[in-house]
C-alpha cells in the first residue's frame, strides 16, 4: 500500500499546475496536518543541490519544478517541443478536437484508436488546445484555443472548412454513442 508521502509525490509529478494542500487532503482522504507533514518531508528530500527536480511552495500550493541551474537546458528542450511542424498524429488529434470539441480524452482515443496523453500535452504546451474541468460530469474536456483560431485567421470555430458537415458526422456520433452505451452497462 502506498504511503501518504508517495501518493502526494505521484500527484505532484503528474500535475501540470500547482496543487493546493486542501486538494491534496481531499484526494488522499487524509488529515491536513499529515498532508502538511508529508509535503514538508518531500520538500526536504527534493530541495537539495544535487537534485534536478525540486518542490516549490507558495502559500498553500505546492508544485514540482526543475532546478534553476537547469533552466536553460529545460527551456531549450521545451522550445524544441513547441516549435516546428506538428506531427501527423498531432494534426489528426487537433483536427478531431477542432471539429468535435469540446471532447474528452476517452472520446478522442476512441476515435483515433490510440493513447493520446502525450499528444494532448504537446498541443496544450503549444497553446493550440485547452482543457476544461467539467465538475458535473467529473471529466476533463479539450477544445481549441483562441490562439488556434487566430493562427488560422478565423473568428469562430464554425468557420472551419466544412464545419457543419464534419462536426456532425454520423459515423463519429455512432462510435461515441456506442462507447457511452458500453460504459453504462
N, C-alpha and C positions, 0 to 999 in steps of 0.2 A: 504494500500500500504506500502511496506517495505521501511524503511528509508535507506539511503546510508550506515549508520553505521551497521545496521543489515544485509544488504547484504554482506558487507565485512566480518563481523563476521562469517556468514554462509560459505563463501568461504574459509576463513582461517581454519574453523573447519573441512571441508571435505577434504581439500588438504593434501596430504601426503608429500609435499615438500614446501619450501619457495615460496612465490608469490611476484613477482616484483610489485612495485607501478604502473608501466606502464600497466602491465597485469590487475591489479585491475581497473585502469582507463578504459581500453578497455572493460572489462567485465561488468562494471557497467554503462558504457556510461556516465561518469561524468567527471568533470574537475579535473585536477591534484591537484589543491590546496584544493578542497573539499575532495578528497580521502585522501590526506595527513592529513588534519584536523581530519577526521573520524578515521584514524589509530592512531593518537595521543590520541584521546579520548578513544579508545579501550585499548591502552597500559596503560593509566592512570587507567582505570577501572579494568583491569585484573592483572596488576603487583603490587598487594598488598600482604602483608604477609599471609593473610588468604585464599588465592586462590590456588587451585590445578593446575590450568591452567594459563599460562602467555603468553604474546606475546613478542617474540624476534624480534628485528630489526637489521639487519646488512646491512649497505649501503642503497640500495633502495629495499631490500627484507624484507618481514615480514613472520612470521610463528607462529602458536600456538605451545607451548611446555608445558611440565609438569614442575611443580615447582621442583627446585633442591632438596629440602628436601624430596621429594617423589621418588627420583631416584632409590633407592634400591627396593622399593615396585614395581615400574613400571618395572624395569629390571627383577625381579622375575616373574612377570606376562607375560612379553614378552618371557622369557625363556620357560615358560610352553606352550605358544602358538607356539613356533618354534621348540620344541624338541618333541621327542616321535613319535609314529606311526601316519601316515596320516589316516584320517577317510575315510570311503568308498566314500562319496560324493567328498572329496578332490582327492582321487585316480581316480575317474571317470572323473572329470574335467581335471586333469593333463594328463590323457591318451588321452582325446579328443584334448587338446592343443598340446600334443606331436605329434599326428598323423595328425591333421588338421591345425596346426598353420602355419603362423600367423592367428589368428581368433579373431573376435570381441566378446565383451561380449554378444551382442544380438544373435550372431550365436551360441555361447556356450549355452546360455539359451534356444534357440530354440531346440537344440539337447537334452539337459538334461531335459527341461520342467519346470525348477525352477529357481528362482533368484540365481545368483552365486556371488554376490558382496562380501560377507564375505569370501567365498572360494578363490576367486581371491586375496583378500587382504592377507589372510594367506599364500597362495602359494608364493606371492611376498615377504612377510616377511621372509619366509624360503629360499628365493633365488632360487626357482625352476623355476619360470617364471618371465618374464619381460614385461613391457608394452612399446609400441612404439606409438607415436602420428603421424598419417598419416594426414598431413596438406591438401593434395589434396582431400581426401575423408572426411576430418573433422571427423575422428573417431580414436579410440584407439584400437590397436590390441595387442594380447597377444601371446607370444611364449615361448618356453622353453629356459633355460639359459645354458651356458657352464657348470655351476656347476651341473646341472641336468645330462648332458651327462657324465661329469666326474664321478659323483656318480655311474652311470650305467656302467662305463668303456668303453664308446663309444666315437668315434671321430666325428661322423656325425649323424644328425637326421635320415637320410635314413638308418642307420644301426640298427634301432629299429626292433624287430621281426615283420615279415610280413608287413613292412612299405609300400611297393608298393601296396599291396592288400588293406590295411586298410586306407591309406591316400587318396585313390581314390575311396572309397566305394560309389557306385552309389546311394544307399539309402540316405546317408547323403547329397550327392550332390543334389539330387532331393528336399530334405527338404529345403536346403539353397536356391536353385533357386526359389522354390515356395514362400519362405519368401520374397525374393527380388522382385518378381513379385507383390506380395500383397502390398509391401511398395510403389511401383511405381504407383499403382492405386490410 
